Every structure is written in structure tokens, then in C-alpha cells.
Amino acid sequence: MAIGTETLFPTAVESFSNFSPTPVVADVNEDIDTGSPTADSSTWDGNGNIAIRYSFDTPSGDLTNGQTQRFRVILQRNSGTGGNVNTPQFSIGVAEAGGNTIADTGTIGILTANTWYEYRFDWDSSILAAQNGSNVEIDITQSNGGGGSPQRRAGIDIAAVNWDLVYTLPAGQASEANVVWV
């Protein structure tokens, strides 16, 4: 059995709240390793906690159970200029086709500066109903920081979203340009 890897980028924004202007995939579908992922971003609107769900194209082959599937996201705190700014807390999760999140990072509360950071969430495809990955979505949800006094509010901007995946190469399939043989 041959194994391939590829990186997929979001192809649609499935749902969102508290972004302005309306988020578009062009702002986040850059390769974190080779692109300039902080040039554009989906930007917090200054009021409330953000939530966003992106979907992806179907991978080139069925996902390989037991191999790490990885979401990578570049985020930053976007905050007012008050002296005691809130610390946004958030989670990154995997869902299937608009359903509930089926696995997530748990709460992360590291966004203490208006600086871009990369966060990773590793998961195994055995949690999915569809092993071909056709329904995979990433869910980014802020749980703290967006409320209260306007001078203290803080939200999250998103600069890049990547899904680094491992799949089983179908018999007789030629290597794709973005496939790395393992």
C-alpha cells in the first residue's frame, strides 16, 4: 500500500460570525510553508467572539487511519488599545459536513499579543464517517475575550488555514504534483 501526503486549503466558508468584512477563502488559502500567509486575513469585527467553519475539496485518496491528519492555522489577537486587554481563548476542531465538531483542541488561551502564531491540531481520520475525507471541515471558535468594555475587547484574525493529510494512494494512480511519497 502506497501512502501519499498533500496539503489542502479551504474552498468555502460554511458559516461565520463576528467578522468584517465577510470572510472569503482567498484570505486564508495560502500555503503556510511557502506563501505569505499574513498578507491578507479574515478580520474580527470588534464585537463578540468569532466562530468560523471552512470546508475543503475531497483528498486524492481515502485517508489513512493511524496516520496524523493535521490542521495548521495562523492566528493573531486583534484588540483595542486599552491597558488591560482581554485574552482570547479559542479551539480548533474537525467536523463533517456542517455537523457538530467531533474532535477539537480544547480551549487554548495563548493569544496575549497582536502577533501572528501558528497553531496545530493533529487528529486521526478514524473519527470520520466518510474515510474519503469529502465532508471534512475545520471549526475555529473563540470562547472568551470578545465582550465587555470596548477598550478591553479582543478577537481573532485568521491569516491561513492548511490541512496536511495522509492518504492511501489508489492502485495504479500516478503521483500528483503535491504528493510526497513516504
For each residue, the residues with C-beta under 8 A, 3 or more apart:
1: 168 169
2: 168 169 181
3: 64 67 166 167 168 169 181 182
4: 60 61 166 167 168 169 175 176 179 180 181 182
5: 164 165 166 167 179 180 182
6: 59 60 164 165 167 176 178 179 180
7: 31 33 162 163 164 165 178
8: 56 57 59 162 163 165
9: 25 28 29 30 31 56 161 162 163
10: 13 25 28 29 54 55 56 138 161
11: 25 29 54 55 56 57
12: 25 54 55
13: 10 16 22 23 24 25 52 53 54
14: 53 54 55 98 137
15: 51 52 53 98
16: 13 19 22 23 42 50 51 52 53
17: 48 49 50 51 52
18: 44 45 47 48 49 50 51 142 146 155
19: 16 22 23 42 43 44 45 50 52
20: 43 44 45 46
21: 43
22: 13 16 19
23: 13 16 19 27 28 42 43 52 158
24: 13 27 42
25: 9 10 11 12 13 28 29 54
26: 29 40
27: 23 24 40 41 42 158 159
28: 9 10 23 25 37 40 41 42 54 158 159 160 161
29: 9 10 11 25 26 160 161
30: 9 35 36 37 39 40 159 160
31: 7 9 34 35 37 160 162
32: 35 37 72 74 118 160 162
33: 7
34: 31
35: 30 31 32 160
36: 30 39
37: 28 30 31 32 74 116 159 160
38: 41 74 116 159 160
39: 30 36 159
40: 26 27 28 30 159
41: 27 28 38 76 157 158 159
42: 16 19 23 24 27 28 52 157 158
43: 19 20 21 23 78 157
44: 18 19 20 50 78 146 155 156 157
45: 18 19 20 48 155
46: 20 78 80 150 153 155
47: 18 146 153
48: 17 18 45 146 147 155
49: 17 18 88 141 142 143 144 145 146 147 155
50: 16 17 18 19 44 90 140 141 142 146 155 156
51: 15 16 17 18 139 140 141 142
52: 13 15 16 17 19 23 42 139 140 141 158
53: 13 14 15 16 95 98 137 138 139 140
54: 10 11 12 13 14 25 28 137 138 161
55: 10 11 12 14 97 135 136 137
56: 8 9 10 11 133 136 137 138 163
57: 8 11
58: 132 133 134
59: 6 8 62 63 132 133 165 167
60: 4 6 167 169 173 176 179
61: 4 132 167 168 169 170 173
62: 59 131 132 133 167 168 170
63: 59 67 69 125 128 131 132 133 165 166 167 168
64: 3 67 125 166 167 168
65: 124 125 126 131
66: 124 126
67: 3 63 64 124 125 166
68: 122 123 124 166
69: 63 94 122 123 124 125 163 164 165 166
70: 120 121 122 123 163 164 165
71: 92 94 120 121 123 138 161 162 163 164
72: 32 118 119 120 160 161 162 163 164
73: 92 118 119 120 121 138 140 158 160 161 162
74: 32 37 38 116 117 118 119 158 159 160
75: 90 111 116 117 119 140 156 157 158 159
76: 41 111 114 115 116 117 156 157 159
77: 85 87 88 111 112 113 114 115 145 154 155 156 157
78: 43 44 46 114 154 155 156 157
79: 82 85 86 114 153 154 155
80: 46 85 150 151 152 153 154
81: 85 151
82: 79 85 149 151 152
83:
84: 152
85: 77 79 80 81 82 151 152 153 154
86: 79 144 145 146 147 148 152 153 154
87: 77 109 111 112 144 145 154
88: 49 77 109 111 142 144 145 146 154 155 156
89: 107 108 109 142 143 144 145
90: 50 75 107 108 109 111 140 141 142 143 156
91: 101 104 105 106 107 108 139 140 141 143
92: 71 73 104 105 108 119 121 138 139 140
93: 101 102 103 104 105 121 138 139 140 141
94: 69 71 101 102 103 104 121 123 127 128 136 137 138 139
95: 53 98 99 100 101 102 136 137 138 139
96: 99 102 128 129 130 135 136 137
97: 55 135 137
98: 14 15 53 95 137
99: 95 96 102
100: 95
101: 91 93 94 95 104 139 141
102: 93 94 95 96 99 127 128
103: 93 94 123 127
104: 91 92 93 94 101 121 139
105: 91 92 93 108 119 121
106: 91
107: 89 90 91 143 144
108: 89 90 91 92 105 119
109: 87 88 89 90 144
110: 117
111: 75 76 77 87 88 90 117 145 154 156
112: 77 87
113: 77
114: 76 77 78 79
115: 76 77
116: 37 38 74 75 76 159
117: 74 75 76 110 111
118: 32 72 73 74
119: 72 73 74 75 92 105 108
120: 70 71 72 73
121: 70 71 73 92 93 94 104 105
122: 68 69 70
123: 68 69 70 71 94 103 127
124: 65 66 67 68 69 127
125: 63 64 65 67 69 128 131 133
126: 65 66
127: 94 102 103 123 124
128: 63 94 96 102 125 131 133 135 136
129: 96 135
130: 96 133 134 135
131: 62 63 65 125 128
132: 58 59 61 62 63
133: 56 58 59 62 63 125 128 130 136 165 167
134: 58 130
135: 55 96 97 128 129 130
136: 55 56 94 95 96 128 133 163
137: 14 53 54 55 56 94 95 96 97 98
138: 10 53 54 56 71 73 92 93 94 95 161 163
139: 51 52 53 91 92 93 94 95 101 104
140: 50 51 52 53 73 75 90 91 92 93 156 158 161
141: 49 50 51 52 90 91 93 101
142: 18 49 50 51 88 89 90 145 146 155 156
143: 49 89 90 91 107
144: 49 86 87 88 89 107 109
145: 49 77 86 87 88 89 111 142 153 154 155
146: 18 44 47 48 49 50 86 88 142 153 154 155
147: 48 49 86 153
148: 86 152 153
149: 82 152 153
150: 46 80 153
151: 80 81 82 85
152: 80 82 84 85 86 148 149
153: 46 47 79 80 85 86 145 146 147 148 149 150
154: 77 78 79 80 85 86 87 88 111 145 146
155: 18 44 45 46 48 49 50 77 78 79 88 142 145 146
156: 44 50 75 76 77 78 88 90 111 140 142
157: 41 42 43 44 75 76 77 78
158: 23 27 28 41 42 52 73 74 75 140 161
159: 27 28 30 37 38 39 40 41 74 75 76 116
160: 28 29 30 31 32 35 37 38 72 73 74
161: 9 10 28 29 54 71 72 73 138 140 158
162: 7 8 9 31 32 71 72 73
163: 7 8 9 56 69 70 71 72 136 138
164: 5 6 7 69 70 71 72
165: 5 6 7 8 59 63 69 70 133
166: 3 4 5 63 64 67 68 69 182
167: 3 4 5 6 59 60 61 62 63 64 133
168: 1 2 3 4 61 62 63 64
169: 1 2 3 4 60 61 173 175 179
170: 61 62 173
171:
172:
173: 60 61 169 170
174:
175: 4 169 179 181
176: 4 6 60 179
177:
178: 6 7
179: 4 5 6 60 169 175 176
180: 4 5 6
181: 2 3 4 175
182: 3 4 5 166
